[in-house]
Amino acid sequence: MEFNHVVRLFRDEFQKPGYGPARERVNAMERRLVAAGRPWRRDTGRSWEYSHVLLALDRLLARRPGAVVDFGGGNGALAYVLAAEDVPTTVLDLDAACIEAVRGNASALCLHRLTAQLHSGRSWPLPDASAEAVVAVSVYESILRPLRPWLFAEARRVLAPGGSLLMTLDYGPEARFVGDAPATIEDLRSLVAASGMELVGAMPTEPSFDPEVGPPVKALVPTLDGEDTRAIAYSFAALHLRSV
């Protein structure tokens, strides 16, 4: 299954083999967190991203077991799912409160394969070649451009040779209203070139959106004068990069 992709319709995505069960793995972990009265980041907008990344990790780790780094995980459910399935997982985040919450949740749920580390925005507190995969779910578009080279440099350093960086990110011209996201396929090409890594598979193609539905993600954002809101629509893109 091709990881590199731009979403056209969510309903089409979740009809693909494996996506429903992957989403249920996330939902089951969220129910477990609720039952335990634990805090976590609930973000239904990431349902497709988490499912897409989980299925890719299933394939990658079946061939080459190893540790996963959830970069900018933000106390989302993905890291808990991986740790519960016996994958050594480290959450890296800039937010000290997030790190404290992840550590508390890991202890309360007896997720002994889960750790959390605060990072500076530049160097990651992880050894060289210590991870088989780094995942970044809706993180890239929130990183300031001068700091993006650090993301790629640290991912390359921390990944074992042949390891994978799995990225999902907001995509499309109107995604620029909520973050500094790629707006075109050419922007994705520039991202790959800047990464110093190898694209695994083909570059995604521009989707043809349903004329009635449009791009799948809908949001309201303030107008420039701050006195009203406007509706925007955008999509998600996914890229699989490999350390060489």
URHU-V114598 format. One record per residue. N is the residue number from 1. SS is DSSP state (2 for helix, 1 for strand, 0 for the rest). D_FIRST is the distance of its C-alpha to the first C-alpha in Angstrom with 2 decimals. Layout:
# URHU-V114598
n/ss/d_first
N/SS/D_FIRST
N/SS/D_FIRST
This chain:
# URHU-V114598
n/ss/d_first
1/0/0.00
2/0/3.80
3/0/6.37
4/0/9.24
5/1/10.30
6/1/13.62
7/0/14.16
8/0/16.24
9/0/17.19
10/2/16.61
11/2/17.37
12/2/14.53
13/2/12.05
14/0/13.70
15/0/13.66
16/0/9.93
17/0/9.71
18/0/10.48
19/2/11.50
20/2/15.09
21/2/15.64
22/2/14.26
23/2/16.70
24/2/19.38
25/2/19.15
26/2/20.07
27/2/22.67
28/2/24.20
29/2/24.75
30/2/26.31
31/2/28.60
32/2/29.56
33/2/30.50
34/2/32.51
35/2/34.29
36/0/35.27
37/0/36.53
38/0/34.46
39/0/33.60
40/0/30.06
41/0/28.31
42/0/27.35
43/0/25.09
44/2/23.47
45/2/22.09
46/2/19.60
47/2/18.13
48/2/14.86
49/2/14.74
50/2/15.50
51/2/12.95
52/2/10.07
53/2/11.67
54/2/12.46
55/2/9.09
56/2/8.30
57/2/11.86
58/2/11.63
59/2/9.44
60/2/11.68
61/2/14.88
62/2/14.57
63/2/14.94
64/0/17.30
65/0/19.07
66/0/20.91
67/0/22.05
68/1/20.29
69/1/22.16
70/1/21.78
71/1/23.47
72/0/25.37
73/0/24.21
74/0/27.24
75/0/27.71
76/0/24.59
77/2/23.15
78/2/20.05
79/2/22.23
80/2/24.13
81/2/21.17
82/2/20.11
83/2/23.77
84/2/24.39
85/0/21.67
86/0/23.62
87/0/21.60
88/0/24.23
89/1/23.69
90/1/25.89
91/1/26.22
92/1/27.73
93/1/29.56
94/0/32.58
95/0/34.07
96/2/36.46
97/2/36.55
98/2/32.79
99/2/33.09
100/2/36.03
101/2/34.19
102/2/31.19
103/2/33.68
104/2/35.67
105/2/32.76
106/2/31.55
107/2/35.12
108/2/35.66
109/0/32.49
110/0/33.01
111/0/29.66
112/0/30.94
113/0/27.68
114/1/27.73
115/1/29.81
116/1/30.41
117/1/31.91
118/1/33.58
119/0/32.91
120/0/35.01
121/0/32.59
122/0/32.78
123/0/32.90
124/0/30.74
125/0/32.75
126/0/30.40
127/0/31.00
128/0/29.50
129/0/26.38
130/0/26.26
131/1/22.65
132/1/19.32
133/1/17.54
134/1/18.95
135/1/17.55
136/1/19.26
137/1/18.72
138/0/20.87
139/0/23.18
140/2/23.15
141/2/24.91
142/2/27.73
143/0/28.54
144/0/31.49
145/2/30.85
146/2/33.36
147/2/31.51
148/2/27.98
149/2/28.77
150/2/29.51
151/2/26.05
152/2/24.53
153/2/27.46
154/2/27.31
155/2/23.56
156/2/24.10
157/2/27.15
158/2/25.76
159/1/22.53
160/1/22.95
161/1/22.40
162/1/18.75
163/1/17.95
164/1/15.48
165/1/16.40
166/1/13.95
167/1/15.64
168/1/15.61
169/1/18.67
170/1/20.77
171/1/20.53
172/0/23.03
173/2/26.77
174/2/27.91
175/2/25.90
176/2/28.69
177/2/31.05
178/0/29.51
179/0/28.50
180/0/28.10
181/0/24.60
182/1/23.02
183/0/24.13
184/0/22.61
185/2/19.91
186/2/22.78
187/2/23.15
188/2/19.58
189/2/20.49
190/2/23.63
191/2/21.92
192/2/19.85
193/2/23.13
194/2/25.06
195/2/22.80
196/0/23.88
197/0/20.39
198/1/17.79
199/1/14.81
200/0/11.68
201/0/10.04
202/0/11.68
203/0/13.73
204/0/12.75
205/0/15.11
206/0/17.79
207/0/17.15
208/0/19.95
209/0/21.06
210/0/22.80
211/0/26.48
212/0/27.79
213/0/25.35
214/0/24.53
215/0/22.17
216/0/21.03
217/1/22.88
218/1/26.64
219/1/29.41
220/1/33.11
221/1/34.47
222/1/38.13
223/0/39.79
224/0/41.32
225/0/44.72
226/0/43.39
227/0/45.24
228/0/42.48
229/1/38.73
230/1/36.32
231/1/33.02
232/1/29.90
233/1/26.30
234/1/23.22
235/1/19.47
236/1/16.96
237/1/14.96
238/1/12.52
239/1/12.74
240/1/11.81
241/1/15.06
242/1/16.31
243/0/19.94
244/0/21.73
